[in-house]
Structure formats: C-alpha cells, structure tokens
C-alpha cells in the first residue's frame, strides 16, 4: 500500500515536471516569435527605406506574408 502511494506520488511529480517543461517551452516559443518577427519587421523596414538593393541581399530570409501583414497593420495605426 505504501509502495503504491509512493509510486503514485512519483508519477504525479513527474507529470507536474512535464507540465512545467511544456509551459517553459511555450513561453520560449512566444518570446522567440515576439522578438524575431517584431524586431525583424523594423529591421527590414529600416533597410528597405534607407539603403540600396545591394545591401538588401544581406538580410536574412523572411516570410514575406508576415512582413506585409505587419506593415499593413502598423500603417493603419498612423
């Protein structure tokens, strides 16, 4: 009986640990999304308006739909 109780407790702790790890992963993904896409929007916008097309080749690859979506979204705030 005691062994069963300890096993159950261990299982519960393992489950809790798994949930915490999942939460941490989701949080990290959220921050990655926020910093990558929002920072990248400003970065892309700055280089698009201030430099020539030759320097645009040095930009990292991006999702053009997201860039268009954010630019449309931010322009509506002006």
N, CA, C and O atoms as a CHARMM CRD file, in Angstrom:
* protein
*
  312
    1    1 UNK  N      0.82400  -1.20300   0.00000 PROA 1      0.00000
    2    1 UNK  CA     0.00000   0.00000   0.00000 PROA 1      0.00000
    3    1 UNK  C      0.86900   1.26800   0.00000 PROA 1      0.00000
    4    1 UNK  O      0.61900   2.20600  -0.75700 PROA 1      0.00000
    5    2 UNK  N      1.85900   1.27600   0.83500 PROA 2      0.00000
    6    2 UNK  CA     2.77300   2.41500   0.92700 PROA 2      0.00000
    7    2 UNK  C      3.57300   2.58400  -0.36700 PROA 2      0.00000
    8    2 UNK  O      3.83100   3.69900  -0.81900 PROA 2      0.00000
    9    3 UNK  N      3.94800   1.46600  -0.93700 PROA 3      0.00000
   10    3 UNK  CA     4.70200   1.47300  -2.19100 PROA 3      0.00000
   11    3 UNK  C      3.85300   2.04500  -3.32400 PROA 3      0.00000
   12    3 UNK  O      4.34500   2.80900  -4.15400 PROA 3      0.00000
   13    4 UNK  N      2.61300   1.68000  -3.34900 PROA 4      0.00000
   14    4 UNK  CA     1.66600   2.16800  -4.34800 PROA 4      0.00000
   15    4 UNK  C      1.46000   3.67900  -4.21000 PROA 4      0.00000
   16    4 UNK  O      1.38000   4.40100  -5.20400 PROA 4      0.00000
   17    5 UNK  N      1.37900   4.12700  -2.99900 PROA 5      0.00000
   18    5 UNK  CA     1.21300   5.54900  -2.70600 PROA 5      0.00000
   19    5 UNK  C      2.44400   6.35000  -3.14600 PROA 5      0.00000
   20    5 UNK  O      2.32300   7.43500  -3.71400 PROA 5      0.00000
   21    6 UNK  N      3.60800   5.80400  -2.87800 PROA 6      0.00000
   22    6 UNK  CA     4.85300   6.45000  -3.29100 PROA 6      0.00000
   23    6 UNK  C      4.98900   6.49100  -4.80800 PROA 6      0.00000
   24    6 UNK  O      5.46200   7.47600  -5.37500 PROA 6      0.00000
   25    7 UNK  N      4.58000   5.43600  -5.44000 PROA 7      0.00000
   26    7 UNK  CA     4.60100   5.35700  -6.89700 PROA 7      0.00000
   27    7 UNK  C      3.65800   6.38800  -7.51200 PROA 7      0.00000
   28    7 UNK  O      3.99200   7.03900  -8.50200 PROA 7      0.00000
   29    8 UNK  N      2.51500   6.52400  -6.93000 PROA 8      0.00000
   30    8 UNK  CA     1.51800   7.49500  -7.37100 PROA 8      0.00000
   31    8 UNK  C      2.03600   8.92700  -7.19100 PROA 8      0.00000
   32    8 UNK  O      1.83900   9.78100  -8.05500 PROA 8      0.00000
   33    9 UNK  N      2.67700   9.16500  -6.09500 PROA 9      0.00000
   34    9 UNK  CA     3.26400  10.47200  -5.80600 PROA 9      0.00000
   35    9 UNK  C      4.38400  10.80100  -6.79600 PROA 9      0.00000
   36    9 UNK  O      4.49700  11.93000  -7.27400 PROA 9      0.00000
   37   10 UNK  N      5.18500   9.82000  -7.08500 PROA 10     0.00000
   38   10 UNK  CA     6.26600   9.97500  -8.04600 PROA 10     0.00000
   39   10 UNK  C      5.72100  10.27400  -9.44000 PROA 10     0.00000
   40   10 UNK  O      6.24700  11.12700 -10.15600 PROA 10     0.00000
   41   11 UNK  N      4.68900   9.58000  -9.80500 PROA 11     0.00000
   42   11 UNK  CA     4.02600   9.78200 -11.09100 PROA 11     0.00000
   43   11 UNK  C      3.43500  11.18700 -11.18500 PROA 11     0.00000
   44   11 UNK  O      3.52200  11.84000 -12.22500 PROA 11     0.00000
   45   12 UNK  N      2.85300  11.62800 -10.11900 PROA 12     0.00000
   46   12 UNK  CA     2.26600  12.96200 -10.04200 PROA 12     0.00000
   47   12 UNK  C      3.34600  14.04400 -10.17100 PROA 12     0.00000
   48   12 UNK  O      3.15500  15.04500 -10.86100 PROA 12     0.00000
   49   13 UNK  N      4.45300  13.83200  -9.51200 PROA 13     0.00000
   50   13 UNK  CA     5.57500  14.76700  -9.60000 PROA 13     0.00000
   51   13 UNK  C      6.16800  14.80800 -11.00600 PROA 13     0.00000
   52   13 UNK  O      6.53800  15.86900 -11.50900 PROA 13     0.00000
   53   14 UNK  N      6.24800  13.66700 -11.61200 PROA 14     0.00000
   54   14 UNK  CA     6.74000  13.57900 -12.98400 PROA 14     0.00000
   55   14 UNK  C      5.82600  14.32100 -13.94900 PROA 14     0.00000
   56   14 UNK  O      6.28900  15.01900 -14.85000 PROA 14     0.00000
   57   15 UNK  N      4.55300  14.16500 -13.75300 PROA 15     0.00000
   58   15 UNK  CA     3.55100  14.84000 -14.56600 PROA 15     0.00000
   59   15 UNK  C      3.63000  16.35700 -14.39100 PROA 15     0.00000
   60   15 UNK  O      3.52000  17.11300 -15.35600 PROA 15     0.00000
   61   16 UNK  N      3.81800  16.77700 -13.17500 PROA 16     0.00000
   62   16 UNK  CA     3.96200  18.19600 -12.86400 PROA 16     0.00000
   63   16 UNK  C      5.21500  18.77700 -13.52300 PROA 16     0.00000
   64   16 UNK  O      5.19100  19.88500 -14.05900 PROA 16     0.00000
   65   17 UNK  N      6.28100  18.03100 -13.47600 PROA 17     0.00000
   66   17 UNK  CA     7.53100  18.43900 -14.10300 PROA 17     0.00000
   67   17 UNK  C      7.37400  18.55300 -15.61600 PROA 17     0.00000
   68   17 UNK  O      7.88400  19.48500 -16.23700 PROA 17     0.00000
   69   18 UNK  N      6.67900  17.61600 -16.18200 PROA 18     0.00000
   70   18 UNK  CA     6.41300  17.61900 -17.61900 PROA 18     0.00000
   71   18 UNK  C      5.58000  18.83500 -18.02100 PROA 18     0.00000
   72   18 UNK  O      5.84300  19.46800 -19.04300 PROA 18     0.00000
   73   19 UNK  N      4.59000  19.14900 -17.22100 PROA 19     0.00000
   74   19 UNK  CA     3.74900  20.31900 -17.48200 PROA 19     0.00000
   75   19 UNK  C      4.53800  21.61800 -17.37500 PROA 19     0.00000
   76   19 UNK  O      4.34200  22.54000 -18.16600 PROA 19     0.00000
   77   20 UNK  N      5.41500  21.68300 -16.40900 PROA 20     0.00000
   78   20 UNK  CA     6.27000  22.86000 -16.25600 PROA 20     0.00000
   79   20 UNK  C      7.22500  23.02200 -17.43500 PROA 20     0.00000
   80   20 UNK  O      7.46700  24.13600 -17.90000 PROA 20     0.00000
   81   21 UNK  N      7.75400  21.92500 -17.90200 PROA 21     0.00000
   82   21 UNK  CA     8.63400  21.96900 -19.06300 PROA 21     0.00000
   83   21 UNK  C      7.89100  22.41300 -20.31800 PROA 21     0.00000
   84   21 UNK  O      8.42100  23.16300 -21.13800 PROA 21     0.00000
   85   22 UNK  N      6.68300  21.94800 -20.44900 PROA 22     0.00000
   86   22 UNK  CA     5.83900  22.33800 -21.57600 PROA 22     0.00000
   87   22 UNK  C      5.51500  23.82900 -21.52400 PROA 22     0.00000
   88   22 UNK  O      5.53900  24.51400 -22.54700 PROA 22     0.00000
   89   23 UNK  N      5.22100  24.31100 -20.35800 PROA 23     0.00000
   90   23 UNK  CA     4.94100  25.72900 -20.15300 PROA 23     0.00000
   91   23 UNK  C      6.16600  26.58300 -20.49200 PROA 23     0.00000
   92   23 UNK  O      6.05000  27.63300 -21.12500 PROA 23     0.00000
   93   24 UNK  N      7.30600  26.13000 -20.07300 PROA 24     0.00000
   94   24 UNK  CA     8.55600  26.81900 -20.36700 PROA 24     0.00000
   95   24 UNK  C      8.82000  26.86000 -21.87100 PROA 24     0.00000
   96   24 UNK  O      9.24000  27.88400 -22.40900 PROA 24     0.00000
   97   25 UNK  N      8.57400  25.75900 -22.52800 PROA 25     0.00000
   98   25 UNK  CA     8.75000  25.67400 -23.97000 PROA 25     0.00000
   99   25 UNK  C      7.81400  26.63600 -24.69900 PROA 25     0.00000
  100   25 UNK  O      8.22400  27.31700 -25.63900 PROA 25     0.00000
  101   26 UNK  N      6.57500  26.68700 -24.26900 PROA 26     0.00000
  102   26 UNK  CA     5.60400  27.60400 -24.87200 PROA 26     0.00000
  103   26 UNK  C      5.99000  29.06200 -24.65300 PROA 26     0.00000
  104   26 UNK  O      5.83100  29.90000 -25.54000 PROA 26     0.00000
  105   27 UNK  N      6.48800  29.34200 -23.48600 PROA 27     0.00000
  106   27 UNK  CA     6.94400  30.69100 -23.16400 PROA 27     0.00000
  107   27 UNK  C      8.13800  31.09100 -24.03600 PROA 27     0.00000
  108   27 UNK  O      8.20200  32.20900 -24.54700 PROA 27     0.00000
  109   28 UNK  N      9.06500  30.17200 -24.19300 PROA 28     0.00000
  110   28 UNK  CA    10.22800  30.43200 -25.03500 PROA 28     0.00000
  111   28 UNK  C      9.83700  30.63200 -26.49100 PROA 28     0.00000
  112   28 UNK  O     10.39000  31.49100 -27.17900 PROA 28     0.00000
  113   29 UNK  N      8.88500  29.84000 -26.95600 PROA 29     0.00000
  114   29 UNK  CA     8.39900  29.99400 -28.32700 PROA 29     0.00000
  115   29 UNK  C      7.70300  31.33100 -28.52600 PROA 29     0.00000
  116   29 UNK  O      7.84700  31.96900 -29.56900 PROA 29     0.00000
  117   30 UNK  N      6.95500  31.74400 -27.52900 PROA 30     0.00000
  118   30 UNK  CA     6.26400  33.03400 -27.59200 PROA 30     0.00000
  119   30 UNK  C      7.26600  34.18700 -27.66800 PROA 30     0.00000
  120   30 UNK  O      7.11200  35.09900 -28.48000 PROA 30     0.00000
  121   31 UNK  N      8.29800  34.13900 -26.81100 PROA 31     0.00000
  122   31 UNK  CA     9.29900  35.19500 -26.83100 PROA 31     0.00000
  123   31 UNK  C     10.11900  35.18500 -28.11100 PROA 31     0.00000
  124   31 UNK  O     10.49700  36.24000 -28.61900 PROA 31     0.00000
  125   32 UNK  N     10.39600  33.99200 -28.63400 PROA 32     0.00000
  126   32 UNK  CA    11.11700  33.88300 -29.89900 PROA 32     0.00000
  127   32 UNK  C     10.29000  34.53000 -31.00700 PROA 32     0.00000
  128   32 UNK  O     10.81900  35.29600 -31.81200 PROA 32     0.00000
  129   33 UNK  N      9.01100  34.22600 -31.04700 PROA 33     0.00000
  130   33 UNK  CA     8.11300  34.77700 -32.06000 PROA 33     0.00000
  131   33 UNK  C      8.05600  36.29500 -31.93700 PROA 33     0.00000
  132   33 UNK  O      8.17500  37.01200 -32.93000 PROA 33     0.00000
  133   34 UNK  N      7.87500  36.77400 -30.72000 PROA 34     0.00000
  134   34 UNK  CA     7.76000  38.21300 -30.47800 PROA 34     0.00000
  135   34 UNK  C      9.02700  38.95100 -30.89800 PROA 34     0.00000
  136   34 UNK  O      8.95500  39.90500 -31.67200 PROA 34     0.00000
  137   35 UNK  N     10.18000  38.52500 -30.40000 PROA 35     0.00000
  138   35 UNK  CA    11.41900  39.22000 -30.70800 PROA 35     0.00000
  139   35 UNK  C     11.83800  39.05600 -32.15400 PROA 35     0.00000
  140   35 UNK  O     12.29800  40.01400 -32.77400 PROA 35     0.00000
  141   36 UNK  N     11.68800  37.85700 -32.70400 PROA 36     0.00000
  142   36 UNK  CA    12.12900  37.63100 -34.07200 PROA 36     0.00000
  143   36 UNK  C     11.29200  38.42000 -35.06900 PROA 36     0.00000
  144   36 UNK  O     11.83400  39.16000 -35.88900 PROA 36     0.00000
  145   37 UNK  N      9.97900  38.26500 -35.00100 PROA 37     0.00000
  146   37 UNK  CA     9.15200  38.92200 -36.00700 PROA 37     0.00000
  147   37 UNK  C      9.00500  40.42200 -35.82000 PROA 37     0.00000
  148   37 UNK  O      9.04000  41.15500 -36.80800 PROA 37     0.00000
  149   38 UNK  N      8.84400  40.90200 -34.62300 PROA 38     0.00000
  150   38 UNK  CA     8.69100  42.33600 -34.42600 PROA 38     0.00000
  151   38 UNK  C     10.00100  43.08200 -34.65500 PROA 38     0.00000
  152   38 UNK  O     10.01300  44.14800 -35.27100 PROA 38     0.00000
  153   39 UNK  N     11.09400  42.52700 -34.16300 PROA 39     0.00000
  154   39 UNK  CA    12.39600  43.15000 -34.40700 PROA 39     0.00000
  155   39 UNK  C     12.69900  43.10400 -35.89300 PROA 39     0.00000
  156   39 UNK  O     13.19800  44.07700 -36.45800 PROA 39     0.00000
  157   40 UNK  N     12.40500  41.99200 -36.52200 PROA 40     0.00000
  158   40 UNK  CA    12.69700  41.83200 -37.93600 PROA 40     0.00000
  159   40 UNK  C     11.86900  42.77700 -38.80000 PROA 40     0.00000
  160   40 UNK  O     12.35200  43.25900 -39.82500 PROA 40     0.00000
  161   41 UNK  N     10.65100  43.04100 -38.40600 PROA 41     0.00000
  162   41 UNK  CA     9.81800  43.98000 -39.16000 PROA 41     0.00000
  163   41 UNK  C     10.47900  45.36000 -39.19900 PROA 41     0.00000
  164   41 UNK  O     10.57000  45.97800 -40.26000 PROA 41     0.00000
  165   42 UNK  N     10.93600  45.83800 -38.05000 PROA 42     0.00000
  166   42 UNK  CA    11.58600  47.14900 -38.00800 PROA 42     0.00000
  167   42 UNK  C     12.91800  47.14400 -38.75000 PROA 42     0.00000
  168   42 UNK  O     13.26800  48.11200 -39.42400 PROA 42     0.00000
  169   43 UNK  N     13.64600  46.05800 -38.62100 PROA 43     0.00000
  170   43 UNK  CA    14.93900  45.90600 -39.28500 PROA 43     0.00000
  171   43 UNK  C     14.76300  45.95200 -40.79500 PROA 43     0.00000
  172   43 UNK  O     15.47300  46.67200 -41.49800 PROA 43     0.00000
  173   44 UNK  N     13.81200  45.17900 -41.27600 PROA 44     0.00000
  174   44 UNK  CA    13.52800  45.11500 -42.70900 PROA 44     0.00000
  175   44 UNK  C     13.03200  46.47100 -43.21600 PROA 44     0.00000
  176   44 UNK  O     13.47300  46.94200 -44.26400 PROA 44     0.00000
  177   45 UNK  N     12.13200  47.08500 -42.48500 PROA 45     0.00000
  178   45 UNK  CA    11.56700  48.37100 -42.86300 PROA 45     0.00000
  179   45 UNK  C     12.65300  49.44600 -42.93600 PROA 45     0.00000
  180   45 UNK  O     12.65400  50.26500 -43.85500 PROA 45     0.00000
  181   46 UNK  N     13.56700  49.44800 -41.97900 PROA 46     0.00000
  182   46 UNK  CA    14.65700  50.42100 -41.95000 PROA 46     0.00000
  183   46 UNK  C     15.56500  50.25600 -43.16200 PROA 46     0.00000
  184   46 UNK  O     15.88300  51.23600 -43.83600 PROA 46     0.00000
  185   47 UNK  N     15.98000  49.03500 -43.44300 PROA 47     0.00000
  186   47 UNK  CA    16.87500  48.80200 -44.56800 PROA 47     0.00000
  187   47 UNK  C     16.19300  48.99100 -45.91100 PROA 47     0.00000
  188   47 UNK  O     16.84500  49.32100 -46.90200 PROA 47     0.00000
  189   48 UNK  N     14.91500  48.78800 -45.94700 PROA 48     0.00000
  190   48 UNK  CA    14.16200  48.97300 -47.18000 PROA 48     0.00000
  191   48 UNK  C     14.08100  50.45200 -47.54800 PROA 48     0.00000
  192   48 UNK  O     14.12100  50.80700 -48.72600 PROA 48     0.00000
  193   49 UNK  N     13.96900  51.28700 -46.56400 PROA 49     0.00000
  194   49 UNK  CA    13.78200  52.71300 -46.82300 PROA 49     0.00000
  195   49 UNK  C     15.08100  53.50400 -46.85300 PROA 49     0.00000
  196   49 UNK  O     15.10700  54.60900 -47.39500 PROA 49     0.00000
  197   50 UNK  N     16.16600  52.96900 -46.28400 PROA 50     0.00000
  198   50 UNK  CA    17.38900  53.77800 -46.19300 PROA 50     0.00000
  199   50 UNK  C     18.54400  53.30800 -47.06700 PROA 50     0.00000
  200   50 UNK  O     19.47900  54.07300 -47.30100 PROA 50     0.00000
  201   51 UNK  N     18.50400  52.06700 -47.55800 PROA 51     0.00000
  202   51 UNK  CA    19.66700  51.57200 -48.31800 PROA 51     0.00000
  203   51 UNK  C     19.30100  51.15000 -49.73200 PROA 51     0.00000
  204   51 UNK  O     18.13200  51.12600 -50.11600 PROA 51     0.00000
  205   52 UNK  N     20.32700  50.82100 -50.48700 PROA 52     0.00000
  206   52 UNK  CA    20.11700  50.38100 -51.87300 PROA 52     0.00000
  207   52 UNK  C     19.77000  48.89700 -51.90400 PROA 52     0.00000
  208   52 UNK  O     19.79700  48.22300 -50.87500 PROA 52     0.00000
  209   53 UNK  N     19.44600  48.39800 -53.08600 PROA 53     0.00000
  210   53 UNK  CA    19.04000  46.98700 -53.22900 PROA 53     0.00000
  211   53 UNK  C     20.18900  46.00900 -53.00400 PROA 53     0.00000
  212   53 UNK  O     19.95300  44.84700 -52.67300 PROA 53     0.00000
  213   54 UNK  N     21.42700  46.46200 -53.17900 PROA 54     0.00000
  214   54 UNK  CA    22.57300  45.56100 -52.98800 PROA 54     0.00000
  215   54 UNK  C     22.72900  45.13800 -51.53000 PROA 54     0.00000
  216   54 UNK  O     23.09800  43.99900 -51.24500 PROA 54     0.00000
  217   55 UNK  N     22.44700  46.05700 -50.60800 PROA 55     0.00000
  218   55 UNK  CA    22.57400  45.70800 -49.18900 PROA 55     0.00000
  219   55 UNK  C     21.39800  44.86200 -48.71400 PROA 55     0.00000
  220   55 UNK  O     21.49200  44.18400 -47.69100 PROA 55     0.00000
  221   56 UNK  N     20.29500  44.89900 -49.45400 PROA 56     0.00000
  222   56 UNK  CA    19.13900  44.07800 -49.08300 PROA 56     0.00000
  223   56 UNK  C     19.41600  42.58300 -49.24600 PROA 56     0.00000
  224   56 UNK  O     18.72900  41.74600 -48.66000 PROA 56     0.00000
  225   57 UNK  N     20.41400  42.26400 -50.03700 PROA 57     0.00000
  226   57 UNK  CA    20.78900  40.86100 -50.22800 PROA 57     0.00000
  227   57 UNK  C     21.37800  40.25500 -48.94700 PROA 57     0.00000
  228   57 UNK  O     21.35600  39.03700 -48.77100 PROA 57     0.00000
  229   58 UNK  N     21.89700  41.09300 -48.06500 PROA 58     0.00000
  230   58 UNK  CA    22.49300  40.61800 -46.82000 PROA 58     0.00000
  231   58 UNK  C     21.47700  40.36600 -45.71800 PROA 58     0.00000
  232   58 UNK  O     21.82600  39.89900 -44.63300 PROA 58     0.00000
  233   59 UNK  N     20.23000  40.67400 -46.00100 PROA 59     0.00000
  234   59 UNK  CA    19.19300  40.43800 -45.00000 PROA 59     0.00000
  235   59 UNK  C     18.90300  38.95300 -44.86500 PROA 59     0.00000
  236   59 UNK  O     18.98500  38.22200 -45.85200 PROA 59     0.00000
  237   60 UNK  N     18.56600  38.48800 -43.66200 PROA 60     0.00000
  238   60 UNK  CA    18.21300  37.07200 -43.50600 PROA 60     0.00000
  239   60 UNK  C     16.89300  36.74500 -44.20800 PROA 60     0.00000
  240   60 UNK  O     16.09700  37.65700 -44.43200 PROA 60     0.00000
  241   61 UNK  N     16.63000  35.50500 -44.56000 PROA 61     0.00000
  242   61 UNK  CA    15.37200  35.17000 -45.22800 PROA 61     0.00000
  243   61 UNK  C     14.16500  35.43100 -44.34000 PROA 61     0.00000
  244   61 UNK  O     14.25500  35.27100 -43.12300 PROA 61     0.00000
  245   62 UNK  N     13.07500  35.81700 -44.90100 PROA 62     0.00000
  246   62 UNK  CA    11.89300  36.14000 -44.10700 PROA 62     0.00000
  247   62 UNK  C     10.61000  35.66000 -44.78100 PROA 62     0.00000
  248   62 UNK  O     10.59400  35.31400 -45.96200 PROA 62     0.00000
  249   63 UNK  N      9.56600  35.65200 -44.01400 PROA 63     0.00000
  250   63 UNK  CA     8.26100  35.28700 -44.53200 PROA 63     0.00000
  251   63 UNK  C      7.60700  36.57400 -45.03600 PROA 63     0.00000
  252   63 UNK  O      7.20000  37.41500 -44.23500 PROA 63     0.00000
  253   64 UNK  N      7.50600  36.73000 -46.33400 PROA 64     0.00000
  254   64 UNK  CA     7.00600  37.97300 -46.92300 PROA 64     0.00000
  255   64 UNK  C      5.57000  38.28400 -46.53400 PROA 64     0.00000
  256   64 UNK  O      5.19900  39.44900 -46.38700 PROA 64     0.00000
  257   65 UNK  N      4.76000  37.23700 -46.36700 PROA 65     0.00000
  258   65 UNK  CA     3.36800  37.46600 -45.97100 PROA 65     0.00000
  259   65 UNK  C      3.29900  38.13100 -44.60300 PROA 65     0.00000
  260   65 UNK  O      2.50100  39.04500 -44.39600 PROA 65     0.00000
  261   66 UNK  N      4.13100  37.67800 -43.66700 PROA 66     0.00000
  262   66 UNK  CA     4.14200  38.26300 -42.32800 PROA 66     0.00000
  263   66 UNK  C      4.60100  39.71900 -42.36600 PROA 66     0.00000
  264   66 UNK  O      4.05800  40.56900 -41.65900 PROA 66     0.00000
  265   67 UNK  N      5.59900  39.99500 -43.19200 PROA 67     0.00000
  266   67 UNK  CA     6.10200  41.36000 -43.32200 PROA 67     0.00000
  267   67 UNK  C      4.99800  42.26200 -43.87500 PROA 67     0.00000
  268   67 UNK  O      4.78100  43.36800 -43.38100 PROA 67     0.00000
  269   68 UNK  N      4.31700  41.78300 -44.88700 PROA 68     0.00000
  270   68 UNK  CA     3.21900  42.56200 -45.47300 PROA 68     0.00000
  271   68 UNK  C      2.09300  42.77000 -44.47700 PROA 68     0.00000
  272   68 UNK  O      1.50400  43.84700 -44.38900 PROA 68     0.00000
  273   69 UNK  N      1.81000  41.71800 -43.73400 PROA 69     0.00000
  274   69 UNK  CA     0.74400  41.80100 -42.73700 PROA 69     0.00000
  275   69 UNK  C      1.07800  42.82800 -41.65800 PROA 69     0.00000
  276   69 UNK  O      0.23600  43.64800 -41.29100 PROA 69     0.00000
  277   70 UNK  N      2.31000  42.77900 -41.15100 PROA 70     0.00000
  278   70 UNK  CA     2.69300  43.71900 -40.10100 PROA 70     0.00000
  279   70 UNK  C      2.78200  45.14900 -40.62300 PROA 70     0.00000
  280   70 UNK  O      2.39800  46.08900 -39.92700 PROA 70     0.00000
  281   71 UNK  N      3.28600  45.31700 -41.84200 PROA 71     0.00000
  282   71 UNK  CA     3.39200  46.67000 -42.37800 PROA 71     0.00000
  283   71 UNK  C      2.00100  47.27800 -42.56800 PROA 71     0.00000
  284   71 UNK  O      1.78800  48.45800 -42.29100 PROA 71     0.00000
  285   72 UNK  N      1.05900  46.46100 -43.04200 PROA 72     0.00000
  286   72 UNK  CA    -0.31500  46.93000 -43.21700 PROA 72     0.00000
  287   72 UNK  C     -0.92500  47.28200 -41.85700 PROA 72     0.00000
  288   72 UNK  O     -1.62700  48.28300 -41.71300 PROA 72     0.00000
  289   73 UNK  N     -0.64000  46.44100 -40.87400 PROA 73     0.00000
  290   73 UNK  CA    -1.16800  46.62900 -39.53500 PROA 73     0.00000
  291   73 UNK  C     -0.63200  47.90500 -38.88400 PROA 73     0.00000
  292   73 UNK  O     -1.38600  48.66300 -38.27300 PROA 73     0.00000
  293   74 UNK  N      0.67500  48.13500 -39.02000 PROA 74     0.00000
  294   74 UNK  CA     1.27400  49.31600 -38.40700 PROA 74     0.00000
  295   74 UNK  C      0.89100  50.60400 -39.13400 PROA 74     0.00000
  296   74 UNK  O      0.77900  51.66200 -38.51400 PROA 74     0.00000
  297   75 UNK  N      0.69400  50.51200 -40.43500 PROA 75     0.00000
  298   75 UNK  CA     0.30800  51.69800 -41.20200 PROA 75     0.00000
  299   75 UNK  C     -1.08600  52.18100 -40.81600 PROA 75     0.00000
  300   75 UNK  O     -1.37700  53.37500 -40.88000 PROA 75     0.00000
  301   76 UNK  N     -1.93600  51.25300 -40.41900 PROA 76     0.00000
  302   76 UNK  CA    -3.29200  51.62800 -40.01500 PROA 76     0.00000
  303   76 UNK  C     -3.30000  52.40700 -38.69900 PROA 76     0.00000
  304   76 UNK  O     -4.25500  53.12400 -38.40000 PROA 76     0.00000
  305   77 UNK  N     -2.22000  52.26000 -37.91100 PROA 77     0.00000
  306   77 UNK  CA    -2.12900  52.98100 -36.63600 PROA 77     0.00000
  307   77 UNK  C     -1.70900  54.44200 -36.81400 PROA 77     0.00000
  308   77 UNK  O     -1.94000  55.27600 -35.93800 PROA 77     0.00000
  309   78 UNK  N     -1.10000  54.73400 -37.94100 PROA 78     0.00000
  310   78 UNK  CA    -0.59900  56.10300 -38.16900 PROA 78     0.00000
  311   78 UNK  C     -1.72600  57.09700 -38.41900 PROA 78     0.00000
  312   78 UNK  O     -1.46800  58.28300 -38.62700 PROA 78     0.00000
